Amino acid sequence: MKRAVIVAAAKIKNYSKIRKFLSKDDFYIFCDAGLKHCKKLKVKPDLIVGDFDSIKKPSTNIETIVLPVEKDDTDTFFAVKEALKRGFTNFLLLGCIGERFDHSLCNVSVLLHLYSRGAECVLIDDYSKMKIVGEKPIFVDDTCSYFSLM
């Protein structure tokens, strides 16, 4: 099955670096103001999710799920749950670490949420590549300037 790429609204500075992780077969879910990344990532959404409190709801034929502003999940966490419902088990999260610490922390917790459901997930930003490795052996190549294991 395809991979779900979920794009949130946090800043992305190095689009060329991030684009290297994308595949033409990915299923792209853009969350609310994450839509600002479409052109620079050079991809189009397959699904748009959001309460549209930080960007105007686009007028488009693309499937869009409009959420209430007051809710239990962030737009990004809702998108993850929606992708799980649709059968996705492989995820890439982009635009998820930024100035809103509450959202960044929630987005890192998505890694645990997906891991506990047997799904693979990688969260990538301009500086980091994060994933839950569990007890699997891992290999860290020489391209990593820093490596942290928690």
Residue, then its C-alpha position, 0 to 999 in steps of 0.5 A: m500500500k502507498r505511504a501517507v505523507i501528512v504535511a502540517a503548517a510548521k516552517i520548512k526551510n530546505y524544500s530540496k532536502i525534504r523533497k528527496f524523501l517524497s515519492k510519486d506514489d505517496f498519498y498526500i494529506f495537507c493539514d490546514a495551513g500546511l497547504k502553503h507548502c504545496k508549491k515548494l514541495k511540488v506535490k498536490p494534495d489527495l486529501i485536505v483536512g482542517d478547521f481552517d482557522s489559520i488559512k482560508k478553506p480552498s475552493t477545490n474539487i480535492e476531497t476536503i474534511v472540514l473540522p470544528v475549531e474546538k476539538d480533541d485532536t489537532d488537525t494533524f492528529f486527525a489526519v493521522k487517524e483518518a489515514l489509519k482508517r483508510g488502511f495506511t500503515n506507512f507514514l511520513l510527517l512533514g512540517c510538524i516541528g515548529e514554533r508551536f511547542d504544543h503542536s510539536l509535542c503532539n506531533v512527536s507523540v504521533l510516532l508513539h501512537l502509530y508505533s503502538r498500532g504497528a505502523e511505520c512512521v518517520l517525522i522529518d524536519d530541516y534538522s532531524k529525522m525521528k522514528i520509533v525503532g523499538e527493539k529492532p537493530i538500526f544502522v546509523d551511517d556517516t551522514c548523521s552529524y548527530f545521533s540521539l537515542m532515547 
